[in-house]
Structure formats: C-alpha cells, structure tokens
C-alpha cells in the first residue's frame, strides 16, 4: 500500500476523531452543569424513561397496564431500569442530591458508556485486524472514536436511553467470542451469550449481533456450538418472560396501535450515511476494488475475520432498514450497522496491505476524503449554524413554565410531558402519557375513567396548563373550567369552576 496514503489516513483519522470529541463535549456542556440541575430534553420522548426510573427509585411498580391511571408505559427492558436506578441511587445518595438532579445524573451514566464502548471497539479492531504498525492502530482508534463520539451518536451519547450501553454489550460479546474462539470456544460462546442477553435485557430490539454470531456459528463451528449458544439465549429469554408476566411481555412487544412511516426510511438512511462517511466511503470503494482485483478478493474472503464482518454488515443492514419505517425511528437504529461497517472497512484496508496491487492506495484515500467531510460537517455545526450544537435554551423555558405551575391549585394537568415530571409538577399521580396514547385513543381503546378526557369531564384536575388555546383537550370540552386572560410562559391556564 502507498505509504503516503496510509500516513495521510492516520492523520485524517486523528483529526476527525478529535473533531468528533470536541463537538460531543460542546453538546454535553450545553446539557449539564455541576451547579444547576438543568431541565431539558436530549432525545425524543426522554421524559418517559426519566419518569420510569423515578418510579423505580420511589418503589413503585414499573410495568403497568397502559389503560390504567396514570396511563404510562415502561417500553424498555428490565436491565436498563435496574442499572440506571442503581447508579442514580448511589450517586445521589453519596452527593446528597435532590430529585431535580436525576436527569443529569442518569445522563452521566450514558456518558460513561461512550468511553467503555470506545475502548472495547478499539480492542476489537486491533485484535481482528492484527495491525502491523502505528498507522493501522491510529486508524483503528479513529474508527472507535467515530463509533461512540461521532455525529451518528450525537446527543444519544448523553441521554437517558439504553442504546449506548446495549451497543457496548453487543460489541463486548464480539470481542469475547472472537478472542476465545480458537483457545476456549465454549467459554467464548457462553460469555458472548451472556453479553448478548444483557444487551437484550437493556433494549429488547438489540438482537442483530445475536443473529450475526448465531449464523457465523452455524457455518463455521461444530453444530453443537450453535445449539449451546441458542439454548443459553432461549433459556434466558424464557426465564425472563416467565418471571415478568403478561403485563411485562405486553409492555415489551407493545402490540397496540404501532404506526408506520415508510417515508422516513430514506431520510434516516441518508442521515446515517452522512454521519458515517469515512467508513462508508472506504467500504464502497473497497467493493469496487473487489470486482476489479482478484488477488484482493481472494485475500479478503480467505480471512475469517473479514467473512465475519461482511456477514455482520449484511445482516445488520437487512434487519435495520425495514425497522426504520416505524414511527419514531431514528439514526440510533443504525448503531450496530455502524460497528460492522467500521470493522469491514478496517479489515478491508488490512487485506489491501497484504494483497498490494495498483488499487491498494484507493481505499485509504477514499477513507481520508470521508474524514475530511466529517471535519467539514462538524465545523458547520460548531460555526455555521447547521445541526444542533446546544440544548441549553430549553432550561429557562422549562423552569419558567414550572414556576407557572407552582402556585396553581392542585392537581395540575399539563400537556407538556417533560413539565409533568414529578420534580417539575408536584401533583400526584404524574401523568407522563405513553407514546402511543393518542393512537390508542383514536383506535377506541377503553381507558380507566375515560382517559384524560374523562378525568377532565369529571373535574378531577383543579388546574390545566396547556400549550394550546383550544377550549377542549383530549377530546373533552373545557366547559367546567375558566380560562385565565393572560397566558403564563406560553401556557394557557384553565381553573376549575367553583
């Protein structure tokens, strides 16, 4: 391989990785403070898991019927809530923090996952590519940083969701499986299965790496290995379902009124491509070289690690793309794809170094071009007003609205779901409506007391603080309430008559 191309790739990788970290730190600084418990949202519908973890800390039942008051749902798996609640309890007890600090404390645990994931990803890349020099190691490090601190992760790296730690568990499974596959294959299978069960226990949709390793075992190992692997995972799933019970299972699969938006599929795919351009350009260029260079093709396909990476890339794409048609899907669905894309790119670069030939420098130059594009894109976010650099503007808005609620007669209902969190609105119970509540209402599903509309009709709420000025809410007329002439921080205030 051309030495200049390889060195330029190493330099561009380090510069790109540094740009990723700088942007991530700027974003984190906008969402966290050591002196003030900032109130803001860093990912879509973050208020739901925040409330769920608060319920765990309060000793309340987590998995409940969504049609019963207060119409909430815990839509992630049990280990997410257990680990985050344990972490929050330990930190908040040690530092004597009140519950207003809960969002900041919980987000810091996700941040820890970024460092853990970067370390594990680098170890995988180095072990599977067997780099021959410092420039290869630098490229591996750059890809590891891109995976967890890059634009694809963005604010997902400092939010209260299981995606980061679930991915950490998945790639840890790959590291253990691959490291032990020759010396102690059974131990590798057992440990990988345990990590993959943990990933699923964090977020039940994180099963793509489970499928990848299962298919690889089916093709390359004694058949009883795949039987053992499958039996361990199936036993873990079955035991969890048996302990969890019917409502737990319904919460996970959430069969009621899931909506689909196929138009989001290309938008999400394009966003993923833009945010993963260094590894994507490398793999696309590599695909062209494979067609034209038979020596490179043989070198690549003879390598077990490359076959594993290619299998993983194909499986994750096939399983991920259709899932992004679900309403509410976003770029986080592509996290596993980004890992196998980076692994494929690095293994392809390694194979090119071994095969040589006239095309050997094309892929590293393409990857360098991708790193340059990432640096430009990040600079546009930091200096050009593109994308989202800060979420700090939300804090004064939420605190002003919380002040509006403080003096209202209780209980208070607000349609601002973050404002409904217990430390923002002291009314009990807290009505953090599940994401599909509007769809369920539209489908005619029966709710206890008639849902929010029924409670309004009965005059249960003493005050309403709504983001709209209509004289009805959730289908219920507000005839039993008087509207205050002036709004408060953008909220229309309604007080129960009499």
N, C-alpha and C positions, 0 to 999 in steps of 0.2 A: 504494500500500500504506500502511496505517496506520503513521505514524511511531513511535507508542508501541510497537506490536507488534514493529516491526523493531529498535528500540533494546533492548527487553526481550530479544529473541532474541540480540542481540550480547552483552549482559551475561551471560545464562544460558549462552551458549556458552563464554565465557571462564571463568566459574566452574566449569562442568562439565569443561572441559579441564584446569584447574588441579587439580581433584579427581582426575582420571584420572592425572595425572603424580605427584601426591603418593602415591596408592596404589601405583603402579608403583615408585616409589623405596623405599617401605617394604618391598615384596616383594623388590626387588633387594638391599636392605640385609640382609635375612634370609638371602640365598643367597650372599653374597660377603663376603670380608674381605681386607684388604690385609696382614694379619699372619699369618693362619692359612689353609691350603688346605682350605676347607670341603668335606666329603664328604656330598653329599645329592643327591636327585633332584628336578628341577624340571618334568619332564614324563614321561608314560608311556613306559617302555622306553628312557629316555635312555641307559642303560648300554650299549646296543648301538652307537649311533653314537660314543659315547666310546671304546669299545674299537676300533671300526673305524679311527678317526683315530689312535689309539695305534699300530695296526698299520701304517698308512701311514708314520708317523714312524719306526717301527722297521724300515722297509724290507721288511715282509712283503707277500705277495700279498693284495690286497684282496678280489677277487671269487673265491670258492671254492665247491666243491660242499658243500652243507649236510649231506650224508650222510657226509662225511669228518671225521675228528677235526680240530678240536675242535667241529664242528657249529655253525659260526657262519654268519651271512649279512650281507652289506652290502646293505641293501634300498633305499638311496637312490642317486641318480645320481652320476656321477663328479666333477662340478664341486664339489659340496658337500664331498666329502672333500678334494679338491685345495686349495680355497681355505682351508678351516678349518685344514688341516695346515700350509700355508704361513704363515698368520697365527700359529698356535701356535708354530711353529719360530722365527719371527722374534722374537716377544715373549719366549719362554722363554730363547732364547739371549742376547738383549740384557739381560734381567734376572737371568740365571743362576738359573733356577728348576728344581726337580726335577719329575718327572712327576706327583707328587701335586697340583701346581697346574694340571694340564691342564684339569679341568672349569671352574675359574674363568676361566682364560684364554680358553677356547673360548666360554664364555657371554658374555664381554665383546664378542666379535665380533658376536654376535647383537644385543647392545645397540646397537652402532654402526648396525646395520641399522634400528633404530627411528628414529633421528634422520635417517638418509638417506631412509627412507620417508616420514616426516612432511614433510620438505622437498619431496620430489617430489610428494606428494599435494597439498600447498598450491599448488605451481606449476601443477599440472593444473587444480585447481578455479578458480584465478584466471584462467588462460588460457581455459578453456572457458566460464566464466560471465561473463567481462568485467565485473567488479563496478564499480558506479558511485560507490561511496562507501566510507568506512571500515567502516561496519556490515556490509556484504556481505563485505568482506575478513576481518573478525573471525569471521563465521560460517564462512567457508571454512577459516580457521585452526583453529577449534574442531573441525570435522569431520576435518581432517587429523590432529589430535592424538588424537581419538577412535579413528581407524582403527588407529593404531600403539601408543598408550599406554592405550587404553581397556580395559574389563573383558573384551572379547572376546579380546584378545591375552593379557592376564594374564601368567602365568608363561611363556607361549610366547615372550615378548619377552626372556627371559633363560635360554634353554635351548639345548641342542646339537642343533638340528634345522634343516633348510633352509627351513622355512615362511616366515620373515620375509624372508630375502634373496630367495627365489623370488618373493614378492609384490612386493618392491622392483623386481625386474627386469621384472615384468609391467606395473606402473604406469609405469615408465620407458618401456617400449615405447609405452604410450598417449600419454605426453607427447611423445615424439619423432614419432610418427605424426601426431598432431593438429597439432602446431606446424608441421610441414613439408608438410602435405597440400595446401596451396594454392601455396606458393612453390617447393618442391622435393619433389614427391610421391614420386619414385623413391628419393631419399635417405631420405625418411621410412619408406618400405616396407622398404628394406634395413636401416636401423638398428633398426626395430621388430622385424623378423625376427631380427636378431642378439640383441636383448634377450630375446625370447621363447624363442629357442634356449637362451640362458643360464638362463632360468627352468626350462625342461625339464631342462637338464643338472644343475640343482641338485636338483630333485624331479620325477620323471617324470610325476606326475599333474597338474602345473601346466600345463594346456593350455587352460583355459577362455577366457582372454583371447586366445589364439591363434585359437580358434574365432570369438570375437566380432569381431575385426578382419578375419578372412577373410570372414565373412558381410557385414560392412559394405562391404568392397571389392567383393564380388560384386554388391551392389545400387547402389553409388554411384560407382564409378570405371570407367575403361576396363577391359575384360576382361583385357587383358594384364597389368594391375597385379596382379590376383589370381593369375594364372598365375605371375608372377615371385615373388610372396610365397610361394605354395605350393611352388614349385620350390626356393627357398632353404631352407625348413624341411625339406622331404623329403630334400633332399641332405644337410643336416646330420644328420638322424636316421639316414639310411642309412650315412653315413660312420662315425658313432659306433658303430653296430651292427657294421659290418664290422671295425672296429678292436677292439672289445670282445670279440667272440667269443661262443660258445654259453653259457658259464657266466655271463658278464656279462648276457646277454639274459635268461637264466632267473632271475637274481637280481632284475632289474628287474620282470619281469612276475609272478614268484613264483607260478606256477600251482598249486603243491602245497597242497592242503587249506586253501583260504581259507574261513573260516566267515562266516556272515551272521546278523545280529540285527536284523530289521526293527523290533523294539520300541524300538530306540534312536533311530529317525528322528524321532518327535515330541519326545522328550526333548531331543535336540540342537537341533532347530528352535526349541523354546521357550527354551532357554538362549541361543541366538543372538538371538532377538527381544528378550529381556530386556536383553541386553548391548548392543543396537543401537537402543534405544528412541527416541533423538532423531531419527535419520534414518528409522526405520521409521514412527513416528507422522506425520512430515512427508509421507512418500510415500503412506501410507494415506489421510490427509486430502486430499492432492492428487488421489488417484484419485476421491474423492467430488466434489471441485470440478470435475474434468474432465467428469464426467457432467452437471453442472448449469450449467456456464458455457461456452458455445460459443466465446466470444472467447478465453478462456484455453486451450481445447483447440486452437484454430487456431494461437495464438501458440506453444504448446508444440511442436506437431507440425511447424510450419514450420521450426523451428530444427534444423539438422543435428546440433549437439552433443546436444540433447535426444533426438533419434532414436537416436543412437549409445548414449547412456546407457541408454535404455529397452531397446534391443536387448541390451546387455550385461547388464542386470539380468535379463531374461527367460532368456537363455542360461545364465547362471551358476546361476540357481535350478534350471533343468531338469537341468543336469549335476551339480549338487551334491547335491540332496536324495536321489536314489537311492543315491549313493555313501556316504551316512551310515548305510546299512543294513549296511555291512561291519563285522565285529567289530573293535574297536579304534578306530573312527572317533570324532571329537570335534569341538568347535566350530571348530578350525583349518580344517576343510574349507570353512567359510563365509567365510574371509578375502576371496576375490575377490568374493563377493556383497556383503560389507560395503562394498567400494570402490564398486561400481556403485550400490549403494543410496544412499550419501552423494552421489555425483555426480548421481544423479537428483533427490535432494532439493534440492540447491543450484540445479540448473538449473530445477527447478520453481518455487522461490522467485523466481528471476530472471525467469521468464516471468510470474509473477503481478505482479511490479513493473511489467512492461511492459504487461500486459493491463488491470490495475486491476480495478474492479468491486467489488461488495459482499462477495465472498468473499475478497478479497485478504489480509485480516488473519488468516483462519482458520488457514492453514498455519503461519505463523510462531508463532502462539500454541500450536499443537499441538507444534511442534518445541521450544518453550520448556518446555512441560509435560514432554516427553521428557527434556530436560536436567535438569529438576528431579528426575525419577525416578532418573536416573543418579546424581545427587549424593546422594540419599537411600540408594540401594543401596550406594554406596561408603562412606557413613558407617556403614552397618550392618556392613560388612566390617571397617572400622577400629575401630569402637567397640561394635558389637552382637554380636560373636561369630559372625556369619554368614560363609559362604565361607571361603577360605583366605587368611590375612594373612601367615603366616610358614611357612617350611620349615626354620628353624634347628634345630628339635628333632631332626631326623634326624642331624645331625653327631655328637653324643655317642653315639647308638645305633650308628652305623656304626663309629666309632673304637673303641668298646668291643668290638664284635664282631671287628674287625680284630686287636685285641690278643689275643683268644682264639685266633685262627689262627696268630699269630706263633710260638708255641712248640710247635705240633703237628708231628709227623713229616710230612715231605713225600713225595709230593704230597698236597695237601689239596683235597677237593671240598666246595663249599658250594652249597646251592640258592638262596642269596641272590645274585642276579645282579650287583647292584652290588658286593657283597663279593667277587665273583670277578674284579673288575678288577685289572690287573697291579700297581698300586701299593697295593692292599688285600690281595691274596693273592699272595705271591711264587712260588707253584707255577707251573710251565710244563709244557704249554701252559695258557693260561687258557680255561676253559670258560664262555663267555658264550653260552648256548644261544639259537639263533634263536627268534623269537617263536612260530613255528608248530611248533616241535619237538614239543610234546605232541600236536598234531593229527596230525603226520606219524607219530609212534609209534603212535597209536591206529589210523591207517589201514594199519598194517602195512608201512610203507616200511622197507627194509633200510638199516641204518646200519653203518658200519665198526666192527668189533669188537663189534657188537651194541648200539651206542649207549652211553649212560651205564650202563644196566643191565648190559651185557656187560662193561664195564670194572670195575664193582663186583664182578661174579661172578668175575672173574679175579684180584681182589685188587690191581688196578693202583694204587688210591688207598691211601696209608698211613693217612689220616685222613678222616673225614667230619664235617662241621659242618652239621647240618640244622635247619631251622626247625620240624620236626615230630618227634614221638617214636615214630613207627611203626617197626617192625622190617623195613621194606622201603622202597626208593626207586626210582623209575622202573620199577617192576615187579620189581625184583631183591630177593631176600631178603638181609638183612644178617647171615647166619649166619657169615660169615667175619670178623666184627668184634665187638669187645666194647664195650659201652656204658658210658661213664663215669657214675657215680652222680649227679653234680650237673651241671646244665646250665651253660653259660657265656654270659652276656649274652643269654639266651633261646635259645641254640643247643644242640641235643643233640649231644654229641661221641661219635663211634664211632672206635675204634682197631683197626687190622688185627691179627688174632690172630697170635701167633708173632713 
